[in-house]
Amino acid sequence: MGKLYKQLVEIHSKSADFVHVALSNQEPHYSVCYYETMVNSQVLVQDILPSILQSKGASIDEIYAGLPFGDKQIATDIDTLSKLPMVGCVVLSIPSKEACIAIQAMRTDSRSIEAPEVEFSVIGPKDALVESLDTNILLVRRRLPVPQLRVTEIEIGTLSKTRCAVLHLEGIANPSNLQRMMKRLSSVDIDVITDSTSLIQMIVDNKYSLFPQFIETERPDRLVHVLCFGGIAVLVDGSSQSFTGPATIGQFLVAYEDYYLPWHLGSFFRILRILAILFSIFATPVYIAMLTYHYHIIPTLLMGPIISSRINLPFPPYMEVILMELTIELLREAGARLPSKIGQTIGIVGGIVIGTAAVLAALTSNILLTIVALSALASFTVPIFHFSNTIRVIRYPFILAAQMLGFVGVVVCASFFLAHLLRLKSLGTPYLQPFYPIRFADWEDAVYRVPSSYYSKRPGAFRPLRKSKKAKSALPDIDE
């Protein structure tokens, strides 16, 4: 047993799952060490150990060449060698040699590929990313079998050493975007990275913004779509979510199922989604402003039901709205934190019971209850979860502004948010593209859909190096 191997055993021997064993008392005296919780026991017993015992050679190079494994290396210093057992390697000690051979035998236990849960679609592929980085890269390469797909790996986390993969299409992705992404990832200084969401918070352009600045997705097809348009994708080992950039506000309104529908239906649902988001933000503030300051614009036929519904209510409109909005949020959080079957029951039954009881107890009006319920329902139409959370939060500043200044307060609050969005960037790209700077050519995929044969170029938000030429076909597109 060499000195180098003894140092390795001393470093790791205090762990209960560390195994150090001599393979034979006869010449040569081979010894191996590994972490049994990280090594594939079947590969170790059936492949690695028999190959070591049958190996012959006088020098370490001859022994190394005789081992029938592709993923192996020779370590000659303790700094390199001490890290290898932690990544699933079996370390072989060579008698009287100040070097060791490390053979990769990492366990690859992971859950099977399943249907997307967050971005579920009725039509389209039913596979989602999993927690294995290699499996996720496989899902992308299966859809993009081209040599231009480049994968760059980087380790993040001083303790966790988490593998991250940056994907882009060479010749399409803008090098400045790639360089900016790599620079930000390389500058991350943290002990442990367990998920892509925690990594996003460290590399965004504006860490204080409520608006998400990268697209998070669990769908490989959306990932491939962004790559083909010139975007950059990042996969994190141990995370079933990836993120892509640069991101613009229009991309958060796109459900990838839109591309599997005829362009008429895809455009209709996308516009409906935009209107639902606007209703979710402004419905309750407008209600407060009208009842507090601008009741003269309420139609006469509607004034009677509003007055009758608000008789004997103890709270002003803004307190009533905040109370109901917080009740909706409590029901949503309770349903999300409980087991799925119980959570669904709490969300449905709790909403009915609490809403009915609040109206009967004269704590809120039935008209407001309807508006708040529709507002919450409209927020669910946002396809990206983190953008949906943003919509839920920014309603409260509008509610307070409507109470203080009425419609003027709503306009002032909207102006502040608009000014923030005008300054916001994602990987240096304006967040409001294609609305600002105005790019009418990109509206065909941001606001509405057009037939596939009318897509003439890649979106300018990604700043691609080259643009695809418009395909001229003698036959009409299948969705025209």
C-alpha positions as CSV (number, residue, x, y, z in Angstrom):
1,M,0.0,0.0,0.0
2,G,1.5,3.3,-1.1
3,K,1.8,6.4,0.9
4,L,-0.6,8.3,-1.3
5,Y,-3.3,5.6,-0.8
6,K,-2.8,5.7,3.0
7,Q,-3.4,9.4,3.1
8,L,-6.6,8.9,1.1
9,V,-7.8,6.3,3.6
10,E,-7.0,8.6,6.6
11,I,-9.1,11.4,5.1
12,H,-12.2,9.3,4.4
13,S,-12.1,6.5,7.0
14,K,-14.1,8.4,9.6
15,S,-17.3,7.9,7.5
16,A,-19.3,4.8,8.2
17,D,-20.1,4.2,4.5
18,F,-16.4,4.3,3.4
19,V,-15.1,0.9,2.5
20,H,-11.4,0.0,2.4
21,V,-10.5,-3.6,1.7
22,A,-7.5,-5.6,0.5
23,L,-8.4,-7.9,-2.4
24,S,-5.7,-10.5,-2.0
25,N,-2.9,-11.6,0.4
26,Q,-0.9,-12.8,-2.6
27,E,1.3,-10.8,-4.9
28,P,0.4,-8.2,-6.0
29,H,-1.3,-6.8,-2.9
30,Y,-4.1,-4.8,-4.5
31,S,-6.4,-2.7,-2.3
32,V,-9.5,-0.7,-3.1
33,C,-11.6,1.9,-1.3
34,Y,-14.9,3.5,-2.1
35,Y,-18.1,4.9,-0.7
36,E,-20.6,2.0,-0.8
37,T,-23.6,4.4,-0.8
38,M,-22.3,6.0,-4.0
39,V,-21.0,3.1,-6.0
40,N,-23.0,0.7,-8.1
41,S,-22.6,-2.6,-6.3
42,Q,-23.4,-4.7,-9.3
43,V,-20.8,-3.0,-11.5
44,L,-18.3,-3.3,-8.6
45,V,-18.8,-7.0,-8.0
46,Q,-19.3,-8.3,-11.5
47,D,-17.0,-6.0,-13.5
48,I,-14.4,-4.0,-11.6
49,L,-13.2,-6.4,-8.9
50,P,-12.7,-9.4,-11.3
51,S,-10.9,-7.2,-13.8
52,I,-8.6,-6.0,-11.1
53,L,-7.7,-9.5,-9.9
54,Q,-7.1,-10.7,-13.4
55,S,-5.0,-7.6,-14.4
56,K,-1.3,-8.2,-15.0
57,G,1.5,-5.7,-15.5
58,A,4.7,-4.5,-13.9
59,S,4.0,-0.8,-14.2
60,I,1.0,1.3,-13.4
61,D,0.6,2.2,-17.1
62,E,0.4,-1.5,-18.0
63,I,-2.2,-2.2,-15.3
64,Y,-4.1,0.9,-16.4
65,A,-4.1,-0.2,-20.0
66,G,-5.3,-3.7,-19.0
67,L,-8.4,-2.5,-17.2
68,P,-11.4,-2.7,-19.6
69,F,-13.1,0.6,-18.6
70,G,-13.5,3.8,-20.4
71,D,-14.0,6.2,-17.5
72,K,-10.8,5.8,-15.5
73,Q,-7.8,8.0,-14.6
74,I,-4.4,7.9,-12.8
75,A,-4.1,10.2,-9.8
76,T,-0.6,11.2,-8.5
77,D,-1.5,13.9,-5.9
78,I,-3.6,13.8,-2.8
79,D,-5.6,16.9,-3.7
80,T,-7.0,15.3,-6.9
81,L,-7.3,11.8,-5.4
82,S,-9.2,12.9,-2.3
83,K,-12.1,14.2,-4.5
84,L,-12.5,11.0,-6.6
85,P,-14.4,8.8,-4.0
86,M,-16.9,11.6,-3.5
87,V,-18.0,11.4,-7.2
88,G,-18.5,7.6,-7.2
89,C,-15.0,6.3,-8.1
90,V,-13.4,3.1,-6.9
91,V,-9.8,3.8,-6.1
92,L,-7.2,1.1,-6.7
93,S,-3.9,1.0,-4.8
94,I,-0.9,-0.2,-6.8
95,P,1.8,-2.0,-4.6
96,S,4.9,0.2,-4.1
97,K,3.6,2.8,-6.5
98,E,3.0,6.4,-5.5
99,A,-0.1,6.6,-7.7
100,C,-3.6,5.3,-7.8
101,I,-6.1,4.3,-10.4
102,A,-9.7,5.6,-10.1
103,I,-12.5,3.8,-11.9
104,Q,-15.9,5.5,-12.3
105,A,-18.8,3.4,-10.9
106,M,-21.3,6.0,-9.8
107,R,-24.8,4.9,-8.9
108,T,-27.3,6.5,-11.3
109,D,-30.5,5.9,-9.4
110,S,-33.2,8.3,-10.6
111,R,-36.9,8.4,-11.1
112,S,-38.3,7.4,-14.5
113,I,-39.3,10.0,-17.1
114,E,-42.9,11.1,-16.4
115,A,-45.4,13.5,-17.8
116,P,-44.9,17.2,-16.9
117,E,-46.8,18.3,-13.8
118,V,-46.3,22.1,-13.7
119,E,-46.6,22.6,-17.5
120,F,-49.0,19.8,-18.4
121,S,-50.6,19.8,-21.8
122,V,-53.4,17.8,-23.2
123,I,-51.7,17.4,-26.5
124,G,-48.0,17.2,-27.3
125,P,-45.1,15.2,-25.8
126,K,-45.6,13.7,-22.4
127,D,-42.0,13.6,-21.2
128,A,-40.5,16.0,-18.6
129,L,-37.0,16.7,-17.3
130,V,-35.8,14.6,-14.3
131,E,-33.2,15.1,-11.6
132,S,-30.4,13.5,-13.6
133,L,-28.3,15.9,-15.7
134,D,-27.2,13.2,-18.2
135,T,-30.8,12.1,-18.7
136,N,-31.9,15.7,-19.3
137,I,-29.1,16.2,-21.9
138,L,-30.3,13.0,-23.6
139,L,-33.8,14.3,-23.8
140,V,-32.5,17.4,-25.5
141,R,-30.1,15.6,-27.9
142,R,-32.8,13.2,-28.9
143,R,-34.8,16.1,-30.3
144,L,-31.7,18.0,-31.6
145,P,-29.4,15.3,-33.1
146,V,-27.0,17.9,-34.6
147,P,-23.3,18.4,-33.9
148,Q,-23.9,22.2,-33.5
149,L,-25.5,21.6,-30.1
150,R,-22.8,22.4,-27.7
151,V,-22.8,21.4,-24.0
152,T,-20.4,23.2,-21.6
153,E,-20.2,21.8,-18.1
154,I,-19.3,23.9,-15.1
155,E,-19.1,23.0,-11.3
156,I,-20.9,25.4,-8.9
157,G,-20.8,25.2,-5.1
158,T,-17.7,25.1,-3.0
159,L,-19.1,22.1,-1.0
160,S,-21.7,20.5,-3.3
161,K,-19.7,20.7,-6.5
162,T,-22.9,20.6,-8.5
163,R,-22.6,19.9,-12.2
164,C,-24.3,22.4,-14.4
165,A,-24.6,22.3,-18.2
166,V,-24.9,25.3,-20.5
167,L,-26.5,24.4,-23.9
168,H,-26.5,26.5,-27.0
169,L,-26.5,26.0,-30.8
170,E,-23.3,27.1,-32.3
171,G,-23.8,29.4,-35.3
172,I,-27.2,30.5,-34.0
173,A,-26.8,31.6,-30.4
174,N,-25.2,35.0,-30.0
175,P,-21.7,34.6,-28.5
176,S,-22.2,37.7,-26.3
177,N,-25.2,36.1,-24.6
178,L,-23.2,32.9,-24.0
179,Q,-20.2,34.8,-22.7
180,R,-22.4,36.8,-20.3
181,M,-24.1,33.6,-19.0
182,M,-20.8,31.8,-18.5
183,K,-19.3,34.8,-16.7
184,R,-22.3,35.0,-14.3
185,L,-22.3,31.3,-13.6
186,S,-18.5,31.3,-13.0
187,S,-18.8,34.2,-10.5
188,V,-21.4,32.4,-8.3
189,D,-19.8,31.9,-4.8
190,I,-22.0,29.7,-2.6
191,D,-21.5,26.5,-0.6
192,V,-24.4,24.4,-2.0
193,I,-26.6,24.5,-5.1
194,T,-29.6,22.2,-4.8
195,D,-31.9,23.5,-7.5
196,S,-31.9,25.7,-10.6
197,T,-34.3,28.2,-8.9
198,S,-31.7,29.2,-6.3
199,L,-29.1,29.6,-9.0
200,I,-31.3,31.9,-11.0
201,Q,-31.5,34.3,-8.1
202,M,-27.7,34.8,-8.2
203,I,-27.3,35.6,-11.9
204,V,-30.3,37.8,-12.8
205,D,-29.7,41.3,-14.0
206,N,-31.9,42.9,-11.2
207,K,-32.0,41.0,-8.0
208,Y,-34.7,43.3,-6.5
209,S,-37.3,42.9,-9.3
210,L,-40.5,41.0,-8.7
211,F,-40.6,39.9,-12.3
212,P,-38.8,36.6,-13.3
213,Q,-35.9,37.3,-15.7
214,F,-35.4,33.7,-17.0
215,I,-37.9,31.2,-18.3
216,E,-38.1,28.1,-16.1
217,T,-39.4,25.0,-17.7
218,E,-39.6,21.2,-17.2
219,R,-40.5,20.5,-20.9
220,P,-37.7,19.4,-23.2
221,D,-39.7,20.5,-26.3
222,R,-39.8,24.1,-25.0
223,L,-36.1,23.9,-24.2
224,V,-35.4,22.8,-27.8
225,H,-37.6,25.6,-29.2
226,V,-35.6,28.2,-27.3
227,L,-32.3,26.8,-28.4
228,C,-33.4,26.8,-32.1
229,F,-34.3,30.5,-31.8
230,G,-30.9,31.3,-30.5
231,G,-31.4,31.2,-26.7
232,I,-29.1,29.8,-24.0
233,A,-30.3,26.9,-21.7
234,V,-28.9,25.9,-18.3
235,L,-29.4,22.4,-16.7
236,V,-28.5,21.7,-13.1
237,D,-27.8,18.2,-11.8
238,G,-30.4,17.3,-9.2
239,S,-33.0,19.7,-10.5
240,S,-36.0,18.8,-12.7
241,Q,-36.3,22.4,-13.9
242,S,-34.1,24.1,-16.4
243,F,-34.0,27.8,-17.3
244,T,-33.4,29.7,-20.5
245,G,-32.4,33.2,-21.4
246,P,-32.6,35.9,-22.5
247,A,-36.3,36.2,-21.6
248,T,-38.9,38.7,-22.6
249,I,-42.3,39.4,-21.2
250,G,-44.0,37.9,-24.2
251,Q,-42.4,34.5,-23.6
252,F,-44.1,34.3,-20.2
253,L,-47.5,34.5,-21.9
254,V,-46.8,31.6,-24.2
255,A,-48.0,28.1,-23.3
256,Y,-46.1,25.6,-25.5
257,E,-49.4,23.8,-26.2
258,D,-50.2,26.8,-28.5
259,Y,-47.8,25.4,-31.1
260,Y,-49.6,22.1,-31.2
261,L,-53.0,23.8,-32.0
262,P,-54.1,25.3,-35.3
263,W,-52.8,28.9,-35.5
264,H,-56.4,30.3,-35.2
265,L,-56.9,28.5,-31.8
266,G,-53.4,29.2,-30.7
267,S,-53.8,33.0,-31.3
268,F,-57.2,33.0,-29.6
269,F,-56.0,31.3,-26.4
270,R,-52.9,33.5,-26.3
271,I,-54.9,36.8,-26.6
272,L,-57.4,35.4,-24.0
273,R,-54.5,34.8,-21.7
274,I,-53.3,38.4,-22.0
275,L,-56.7,39.7,-21.3
276,A,-57.1,37.4,-18.3
277,I,-53.8,38.7,-16.8
278,L,-54.9,42.4,-17.2
279,F,-58.3,41.5,-15.6
280,S,-56.5,39.7,-12.7
281,I,-54.4,42.8,-12.0
282,F,-56.9,45.6,-12.5
283,A,-60.3,44.1,-11.6
284,T,-60.3,44.7,-7.8
285,P,-58.4,48.1,-7.9
286,V,-61.0,49.4,-10.4
287,Y,-63.8,48.1,-8.1
288,I,-62.3,50.0,-5.2
289,A,-61.7,53.2,-7.2
290,M,-65.3,53.2,-8.5
291,L,-67.0,52.7,-5.1
292,T,-64.7,55.1,-3.3
293,Y,-64.2,58.1,-5.7
294,H,-65.9,57.5,-9.0
295,Y,-69.3,56.0,-8.1
296,H,-71.0,58.5,-10.6
297,I,-69.7,56.4,-13.5
298,I,-71.4,53.2,-12.3
299,P,-74.4,52.3,-14.5
300,T,-77.7,53.1,-12.9
301,L,-79.0,49.5,-13.4
302,L,-75.9,48.2,-11.5
303,M,-76.1,50.7,-8.7
304,G,-79.1,49.0,-7.1
305,P,-77.5,45.5,-6.8
306,I,-74.2,47.1,-5.4
307,I,-76.0,49.1,-2.8
308,S,-78.1,46.2,-1.7
309,S,-75.1,43.9,-1.5
310,R,-73.2,46.4,0.7
311,I,-75.9,47.1,3.3
312,N,-74.6,46.5,6.8
313,L,-71.1,45.8,5.7
314,P,-68.6,46.9,8.5
315,F,-65.5,47.4,6.2
316,P,-64.7,50.0,3.5
317,P,-64.2,48.5,0.0
318,Y,-60.4,48.3,0.2
319,M,-60.4,46.4,3.5
320,E,-63.0,44.1,2.1
321,V,-60.9,43.4,-1.0
322,I,-57.7,42.8,1.0
323,L,-59.5,40.4,3.4
324,M,-60.8,38.4,0.5
325,E,-57.6,38.4,-1.5
326,L,-55.7,37.2,1.6
327,T,-58.3,34.5,2.1
328,I,-57.8,33.3,-1.4
329,E,-54.0,33.2,-0.9
330,L,-54.4,31.2,2.4
331,L,-56.6,28.7,0.6
332,R,-54.0,28.4,-2.2
333,E,-51.1,28.0,0.1
334,A,-52.9,25.4,2.2
335,G,-53.9,23.4,-0.8
336,A,-50.3,23.5,-2.1
337,R,-48.7,22.4,1.2
338,L,-51.1,19.5,2.0
339,P,-51.0,16.1,0.3
340,S,-52.6,16.3,-3.2
341,K,-56.0,14.6,-2.5
342,I,-56.5,16.6,0.8
343,G,-55.2,19.8,-0.8
344,Q,-57.8,19.6,-3.6
345,T,-60.6,19.0,-1.0
346,I,-59.4,22.0,1.1
347,G,-59.3,24.3,-1.9
348,I,-62.8,23.5,-3.2
349,V,-64.7,22.9,0.0
350,G,-62.9,25.6,1.9
351,G,-63.5,28.2,-0.8
352,I,-67.2,27.4,-1.0
353,V,-67.7,27.3,2.8
354,I,-65.7,30.4,3.6
355,G,-67.2,32.4,0.7
356,T,-70.7,31.5,1.7
357,A,-70.1,32.2,5.4
358,A,-68.5,35.6,4.6
359,V,-71.5,36.7,2.6
360,L,-74.0,35.5,5.2
361,A,-72.0,37.1,8.0
362,A,-72.0,40.4,6.2
363,L,-68.2,40.5,6.0
364,T,-68.2,40.9,2.2
365,S,-70.6,41.5,-0.6
366,N,-71.4,38.8,-3.1
367,I,-70.4,41.0,-6.0
368,L,-66.9,41.5,-4.6
369,L,-66.7,37.8,-3.9
370,T,-67.4,37.1,-7.6
371,I,-64.8,39.6,-8.8
372,V,-62.1,38.3,-6.4
373,A,-62.9,34.7,-7.5
374,L,-62.7,35.6,-11.2
375,S,-59.5,37.5,-10.6
376,A,-57.9,34.5,-8.9
377,L,-59.1,32.2,-11.7
378,A,-57.7,34.6,-14.3
379,S,-54.2,34.5,-12.6
380,F,-54.2,30.7,-13.1
381,T,-54.1,31.1,-16.9
382,V,-50.4,32.2,-16.7
383,P,-48.4,29.3,-18.1
384,I,-45.1,30.1,-16.2
385,F,-45.5,29.5,-12.4
386,H,-43.1,32.3,-11.2
387,F,-44.8,34.9,-13.4
388,S,-48.1,33.8,-12.0
389,N,-46.7,34.5,-8.5
390,T,-45.7,38.0,-9.7
391,I,-49.2,38.7,-10.9
392,R,-50.6,37.7,-7.5
393,V,-48.3,40.0,-5.6
394,I,-48.5,43.2,-7.7
395,R,-52.2,43.4,-7.2
396,Y,-51.7,44.7,-3.7
397,P,-49.9,48.0,-4.6
398,F,-52.7,48.7,-7.1
399,I,-55.3,48.1,-4.4
400,L,-53.6,50.5,-2.0
401,A,-53.1,53.1,-4.8
402,A,-56.8,52.9,-5.8
403,Q,-57.8,53.5,-2.2
404,M,-55.7,56.6,-1.9
405,L,-56.2,58.3,-5.3
406,G,-58.8,56.3,-7.2
407,F,-58.2,55.9,-10.9
408,V,-55.3,58.5,-10.7
409,G,-53.6,56.2,-8.2
410,V,-54.1,53.2,-10.5
411,V,-52.5,55.1,-13.4
412,V,-49.6,56.3,-11.2
413,C,-48.9,52.8,-9.9
414,A,-49.1,51.4,-13.5
415,S,-46.6,54.1,-14.6
416,F,-44.1,53.0,-11.9
417,F,-44.4,49.4,-12.9
418,L,-44.1,50.4,-16.6
419,A,-41.0,52.5,-15.9
420,H,-39.4,49.5,-14.0
421,L,-40.2,47.2,-16.9
422,L,-38.6,49.6,-19.4
423,R,-35.4,49.5,-17.4
424,L,-35.4,45.8,-16.7
425,K,-33.2,43.5,-18.8
426,S,-32.5,39.8,-19.1
427,L,-28.9,38.9,-20.1
428,G,-28.6,42.5,-21.3
429,T,-31.8,42.2,-23.5
430,P,-34.7,44.7,-23.0
431,Y,-37.4,42.9,-21.0
432,L,-40.3,44.5,-23.0
433,Q,-39.2,43.3,-26.4
434,P,-40.9,43.3,-28.9
435,F,-43.1,46.1,-27.5
436,Y,-40.1,48.2,-26.6
437,P,-38.0,48.6,-28.6
438,I,-40.8,48.0,-31.0
439,R,-40.3,45.0,-33.3
440,F,-43.5,44.5,-35.2
441,A,-42.0,41.4,-37.0
442,D,-41.7,39.6,-33.6
443,W,-45.4,40.2,-32.7
444,E,-46.3,37.2,-34.8
445,D,-45.1,34.9,-32.1
446,A,-45.4,37.1,-29.0
447,V,-49.0,38.4,-29.1
448,Y,-50.5,36.0,-31.6
449,R,-49.6,33.1,-33.8
450,V,-49.4,33.0,-37.5
451,P,-49.3,29.9,-39.8
452,S,-45.9,28.1,-39.7
453,S,-45.0,29.0,-43.3
454,Y,-45.1,32.7,-42.4
455,Y,-42.3,32.5,-39.8
456,S,-39.6,34.4,-41.8
457,K,-36.9,34.8,-39.2
458,R,-35.9,34.1,-35.6
459,P,-37.0,36.5,-32.9
460,G,-34.8,39.5,-32.5
461,A,-34.9,39.3,-28.7
462,F,-32.4,36.4,-28.8
463,R,-30.1,38.4,-31.2
464,P,-29.3,35.3,-33.3
465,L,-26.2,35.3,-35.5
466,R,-28.2,34.2,-38.6
467,K,-31.8,34.1,-39.6
468,S,-33.6,31.3,-41.3
469,K,-34.9,32.1,-44.8
470,K,-38.6,32.0,-45.3
471,A,-39.5,28.7,-46.8
472,K,-41.5,29.0,-50.1
473,S,-43.7,26.0,-50.6
474,A,-46.0,25.1,-53.5
475,L,-48.4,23.5,-51.1
476,P,-50.1,25.4,-48.3
477,D,-49.1,24.8,-44.7
478,I,-51.1,22.1,-42.9
479,D,-52.5,24.7,-40.4
480,E,-53.5,27.3,-42.9
